[in-house]
Amino acid sequence: MLNGKTVLLGVTGGIAAYKAAALASALVKLRASVEVVMTEHATQFIAPLTFEQLTGNRVSVDTFDRGFVHQVEHISLARRTDLVMIAPATANVCAKLAHGIADDMLTTTVLACRCPKLIAPAMNTNMYENPVTQDNLETLRHYGWEVIAPASGRLACGDVGAGKLPEPETLAQYILRTLALPHDLAGKRVLVTAGPTREPLDPVRYLTNRSTGKMGCAIAKMAMLRGAAVTLVAGPMAVEPPPFVEVVPIETAQEMFDAVTSRASGMDFIFKAAAVADYTPADYHDEKVKKKDGDLSIPLRRTQDILQYLGSHRRAEQVICGFSMETQNLLENSAAKLEKKSVDMICANNLKVEGAGFGTDTNVISVITKDGVTELPLQSKDSAANAILNIAAGLANQKGGAE
């Protein structure tokens, strides 16, 4: 997702410098070109050769590269950098960057960069919590830096508290959020539902379905990467929700109805990807229902139709997308739902098509709007989610033009 992007990874002199090597490796796997700039003190913790082997690029430490006759290297590097990440960042380097002190290769290069900048402070808890350090971090925020809060735990010095460098996977997610996709949905509010619901019969048993939440999470993730503020209303999913989204956990269809309808009016886009139970047990038993001879019948009552409610209580400029899973008459049944529910889009897939449906990492979707049907081929759910967002964004633009 970072193909063609150049990330400048600044490594400063702290014990957490070893984690920067794992971060560099992760970024290379995401197809980024990683340029590592180290302070002199950082080279005492980890050798530049480690980063050179991982990235395939020469590590910079000195301010001037004698091999370049016609250009100063730090200016050249700054011009081709798409994003700066300082990890770990010592208190000393935080102070330098906050006040424009440029006395080595790292600080001079960063001062010349006009791209997005992220910094991950890592230090002793008392140093991190010192008001001077906090003032410096606030100054960095004032100048447009994103400051990544340190993790808490046992530090190398033996103290316990805030100051640990977050794990490389977490730092990579910050970079992806900033750089992976154009932020064409910045300023937009997106609500996504995902996963199944559970309808309790007694303290032990419940009715549910096979939904894992993968498709809904893919939409939430891609919307987040495109700059939207995302709320994910999630049933008991088999996957972890994406980072940087507000997660509202629910269990029952009624809880999902309440969570969605109470938030719907403030949303620009709503994607109802959850598999909500159509029926729930009419009676809940406080004690476990004991088995008896013969068959058992469970009376069921209809749950509230969330999509129907959204369609009848919508704002005109909202884009609402429902999901449909069918085993037969896919387009006919889904097109009828588009009209009946008064929504803009229905994403339909057939459970009998290979590569589509519950639990898979791929999907085959037909996107139905009033203008026709767009057939999305077999692809990853992330890719399918991006295509769905493109169609929804197009509909939003049409609504904006009509106004």
C-alpha positions in Angstrom: 0.0 0.0 0.0 3.0 2.3 0.1 4.3 1.5 -3.3 6.2 4.5 -4.8 6.3 6.3 -1.4 9.5 7.4 0.4 9.5 7.2 4.2 12.3 8.9 6.1 12.8 7.0 9.3 14.8 9.0 11.9 16.4 6.8 14.6 17.7 8.5 17.7 19.8 7.3 20.6 17.5 5.2 22.9 17.3 1.5 23.8 14.1 1.3 21.7 16.2 1.8 18.6 16.1 -1.9 18.0 12.4 -1.7 17.3 13.1 0.7 14.4 14.7 -2.1 12.5 11.4 -4.1 12.6 9.5 -1.0 11.5 11.9 -0.5 8.6 11.4 -4.2 7.6 7.6 -3.8 7.8 7.6 -0.7 5.6 9.7 -2.4 3.0 7.2 -5.2 2.9 4.5 -2.6 2.2 6.7 -1.5 -0.8 7.9 1.8 0.6 11.4 3.1 -0.1 12.8 3.6 3.4 15.6 6.1 3.9 17.1 5.8 7.4 18.8 8.8 9.1 20.5 8.1 12.4 22.0 10.3 15.1 25.5 9.5 16.2 24.1 8.3 19.6 21.7 5.9 17.8 24.6 4.1 16.2 25.8 3.1 19.7 22.6 1.1 20.1 22.2 -0.4 16.6 24.5 -0.6 13.7 23.7 1.3 10.5 24.5 -1.8 8.5 21.4 -3.4 10.0 19.2 -0.8 8.3 21.2 -0.9 5.1 20.6 -4.6 4.8 16.9 -4.3 5.6 16.1 -1.3 3.3 18.7 -1.6 0.5 19.5 2.0 1.0 22.6 3.6 2.5 22.1 5.0 6.0 22.9 8.7 6.6 24.6 10.0 9.7 26.9 12.8 8.6 25.4 16.2 7.6 27.2 16.3 4.3 27.8 13.5 1.9 31.3 14.0 0.3 30.2 11.8 -2.6 27.7 14.4 -3.9 29.5 17.3 -5.7 26.5 19.4 -6.8 24.0 18.9 -4.0 23.8 18.8 -0.2 22.4 15.4 0.7 20.0 16.5 3.4 18.2 18.8 1.0 18.1 16.2 -1.7 16.6 13.6 0.7 14.1 16.1 2.1 12.8 16.8 -1.4 12.0 13.2 -2.2 10.5 12.3 1.2 6.8 11.7 1.4 6.6 11.2 5.2 8.9 11.6 8.2 8.7 9.2 11.1 11.1 9.7 14.1 11.1 6.5 16.1 12.3 6.4 18.8 12.6 10.1 19.6 14.6 11.0 22.6 13.7 14.0 24.8 16.8 15.8 23.4 15.7 15.4 19.7 12.1 16.3 20.6 13.4 19.6 22.1 15.7 20.2 19.0 12.9 19.7 16.5 10.4 21.8 18.5 12.8 24.8 18.4 14.3 24.5 15.0 17.8 23.4 16.1 19.5 21.8 13.2 23.0 20.5 14.2 23.2 17.0 12.6 22.0 15.1 9.5 18.6 14.2 11.1 17.6 17.6 12.3 18.8 19.5 9.2 17.0 17.1 6.9 13.7 17.2 8.9 13.8 21.0 9.0 13.9 21.0 5.2 11.0 18.6 4.8 7.5 19.9 3.9 5.8 16.5 4.1 3.7 15.0 7.0 5.8 14.4 10.1 5.2 11.8 12.8 7.2 11.5 16.0 7.1 8.7 18.6 8.8 9.8 21.9 10.4 7.1 23.9 12.1 7.8 27.2 12.0 7.4 31.0 8.6 8.1 32.4 9.7 11.1 34.5 11.5 12.6 31.5 8.3 12.1 29.4 6.0 13.6 32.0 8.3 16.5 32.7 6.5 19.8 31.8 9.4 20.9 29.6 9.1 17.7 27.5 5.3 18.1 27.3 5.7 21.7 26.2 8.1 20.6 23.5 5.6 18.0 22.3 2.8 20.5 22.3 5.0 22.9 20.2 5.6 20.1 17.7 1.8 19.6 17.5 1.4 23.4 16.9 3.8 23.1 13.9 1.8 20.2 12.4 3.6 17.2 13.8 1.5 14.1 14.9 2.8 13.0 18.3 2.3 9.3 18.9 1.6 8.6 22.5 4.1 6.1 24.1 3.0 2.8 25.5 3.0 2.1 29.2 4.9 -0.8 30.9 8.2 -1.8 32.3 11.0 0.4 30.9 14.6 -0.5 30.3 15.6 1.5 33.4 13.3 -0.6 35.6 10.6 2.0 36.1 7.0 1.2 35.2 4.9 3.8 33.4 4.5 5.7 30.1 7.5 5.9 27.8 7.8 2.7 25.9 8.0 2.9 22.1 4.8 1.4 20.6 5.3 -1.8 18.7 6.4 -1.6 15.1 3.1 -2.8 13.8 1.3 0.1 15.5 3.8 2.6 14.1 3.3 1.2 10.7 -0.5 1.7 11.0 0.1 5.4 11.7 2.1 5.7 8.6 -0.5 3.9 6.5 -3.2 6.1 7.8 -1.3 9.2 6.8 0.2 8.0 3.5 -1.5 5.0 2.0 -4.4 6.6 0.2 -5.5 10.1 -0.8 -7.7 11.6 1.9 -10.7 12.3 -0.4 -13.1 11.5 2.5 -11.5 13.9 4.9 -14.1 15.7 6.9 -16.7 13.0 6.2 -18.4 10.9 8.9 -18.9 7.2 8.1 -20.9 4.7 10.0 -20.3 1.0 9.3 -22.0 -2.1 10.8 -20.2 -5.4 10.9 -20.4 -9.0 12.2 -23.4 -11.0 13.4 -25.8 -10.4 16.2 -26.6 -12.9 19.0 -30.2 -13.4 20.1 -30.3 -15.0 23.5 -32.7 -17.9 24.3 -31.4 -18.5 27.8 -28.1 -17.8 29.8 -26.4 -20.5 27.7 -27.8 -20.5 24.2 -28.4 -17.9 21.5 -29.3 -17.7 17.8 -26.7 -16.3 15.4 -25.2 -16.6 11.9 -21.9 -17.2 10.2 -20.9 -13.6 9.6 -17.2 -12.9 10.7 -17.3 -9.1 10.2 -14.5 -9.1 7.6 -16.4 -7.1 5.0 -17.6 -4.5 7.4 -14.1 -4.1 8.9 -12.7 -3.7 5.4 -15.0 -0.9 4.6 -14.2 0.8 7.9 -10.5 0.4 7.3 -10.5 1.8 3.8 -12.8 4.7 4.8 -10.3 5.5 7.6 -7.3 5.3 5.3 -9.2 7.8 3.0 -9.4 10.3 5.8 -13.0 9.8 7.1 -14.0 9.8 10.8 -15.4 6.2 11.1 -17.7 4.7 13.7 -17.9 0.9 13.6 -20.9 -0.7 15.2 -19.8 -4.3 15.7 -21.3 -7.5 16.7 -19.2 -10.4 18.1 -16.7 -10.5 15.2 -14.1 -13.2 14.4 -11.6 -10.4 13.4 -10.0 -7.4 15.1 -11.5 -4.1 14.2 -9.2 -1.7 12.3 -7.2 0.9 14.2 -8.2 4.6 14.4 -12.0 4.0 14.3 -14.6 4.4 17.0 -15.8 0.9 17.9 -19.3 0.5 19.4 -19.7 -3.2 20.6 -23.1 -4.7 20.6 -24.6 -8.2 20.8 -28.3 -8.2 19.9 -30.3 -6.8 17.0 -32.0 -4.4 19.3 -28.7 -3.1 20.6 -27.5 -2.6 17.0 -30.7 -0.8 16.2 -30.3 1.5 19.1 -26.6 2.2 18.4 -27.1 2.9 14.7 -30.3 4.9 14.9 -29.0 7.1 17.7 -25.9 8.1 15.5 -27.4 8.0 12.0 -28.4 11.7 11.7 -24.8 12.9 12.1 -23.4 10.6 9.4 -22.6 11.4 5.7 -22.3 7.7 4.7 -23.8 4.6 6.3 -22.8 1.1 5.3 -25.0 -1.7 6.8 -22.7 -4.7 6.3 -23.7 -6.5 9.5 -25.7 -9.7 9.3 -28.5 -8.7 11.7 -30.8 -11.4 12.9 -34.3 -11.1 11.3 -35.9 -13.0 14.2 -35.2 -13.2 17.9 -36.7 -15.6 20.5 -40.1 -14.3 21.7 -39.3 -15.3 25.3 -36.0 -15.2 27.2 -35.6 -17.8 29.9 -33.7 -16.8 33.0 -32.7 -20.4 33.6 -31.3 -22.9 31.1 -34.0 -24.6 29.1 -33.8 -28.3 30.0 -34.1 -30.9 27.3 -37.2 -33.1 27.2 -38.4 -36.0 25.2 -39.6 -35.1 21.7 -39.1 -32.0 19.7 -38.9 -28.4 20.8 -40.4 -25.4 19.2 -39.0 -21.9 19.8 -41.4 -19.0 19.1 -39.7 -16.2 17.3 -40.6 -12.6 16.8 -39.4 -10.2 14.1 -36.6 -7.8 14.9 -36.7 -4.1 13.9 -35.6 -3.5 10.4 -32.6 -1.1 10.7 -32.2 -0.4 7.0 -35.8 0.4 6.6 -35.7 2.8 9.5 -32.6 4.5 8.1 -34.2 4.9 4.7 -37.3 6.5 6.1 -35.5 8.8 8.5 -32.6 9.9 6.3 -31.2 13.3 5.4 -31.4 14.0 1.7 -27.7 14.3 1.3 -26.8 11.1 3.1 -25.6 8.0 1.2 -27.0 4.8 2.6 -25.8 1.4 1.5 -27.3 -1.9 2.5 -25.9 -5.4 2.0 -27.8 -8.4 0.6 -26.8 -12.1 0.8 -28.8 -14.4 -1.5 -28.7 -18.0 -2.7 -31.0 -17.4 -5.6 -32.5 -14.5 -7.7 -29.6 -12.3 -6.5 -30.2 -9.2 -8.6 -34.0 -9.3 -8.5 -34.2 -9.7 -4.7 -31.5 -7.1 -4.1 -33.0 -4.6 -6.5 -36.4 -4.9 -4.7 -34.6 -4.2 -1.4 -33.1 -1.0 -2.9 -36.6 0.3 -3.7 -38.3 -1.0 -0.6 -35.8 0.4 1.9 -35.4 3.8 0.1 -31.6 3.5 0.1 -28.9 4.5 -2.5 -27.0 1.3 -2.8 -27.3 -2.5 -2.3 -24.1 -4.6 -2.3 -25.2 -8.1 -3.1 -23.3 -11.3 -3.2 -24.3 -14.9 -3.8 -23.3 -17.4 -1.1 -23.0 -20.1 -3.8 -20.3 -18.2 -5.7 -16.8 -19.4 -5.0 -14.7 -16.7 -3.2 -17.8 -14.8 -1.9 -19.7 -14.8 1.4 -18.9 -15.4 5.0 -15.4 -16.0 6.4 -13.4 -15.5 3.1 -10.7 -13.0 2.5 -12.2 -12.3 -1.0 -15.6 -11.3 -2.3 -17.6 -11.1 -5.5 -20.2 -8.2 -5.3 -22.8 -6.7 -7.5 -23.4 -3.1 -6.5 -27.0 -2.0 -7.4 -28.0 1.6 -7.6 -30.9 3.3 -9.3 -28.6 3.9 -12.3 -27.8 0.2 -12.8 -25.6 -2.7 -11.7 -21.8 -2.6 -11.2 -20.3 -6.0 -11.2 -17.1 -6.2 -9.0 -14.9 -9.2 -9.9 -13.3 -11.6 -7.4 -10.9 -9.5 -5.3 -9.8 -9.0 -1.8 -12.3 -7.6 0.6 -10.1 -4.5 1.1 -10.1 -3.9 -2.7 -13.9 -4.5 -2.9 -14.4 -2.1 0.0 -12.4 0.6 -1.8 -14.5 0.1 -5.0 -17.7 0.3 -2.9 -16.5 3.6 -1.4 -15.7 5.0 -4.8 -19.3 4.3 -5.9 -20.7 5.9 -2.7 -18.5 8.9 -3.1 -19.7 9.3 -6.6 -23.3 9.3 -5.4 -22.5 11.8 -2.8 -21.0 14.1 -5.4 -24.2 13.8 -7.5 -26.3 14.8 -4.5 -24.0 17.7 -3.8 -24.3 18.8 -7.5 -28.1 18.6 -7.3 -28.2 20.9 -4.3 
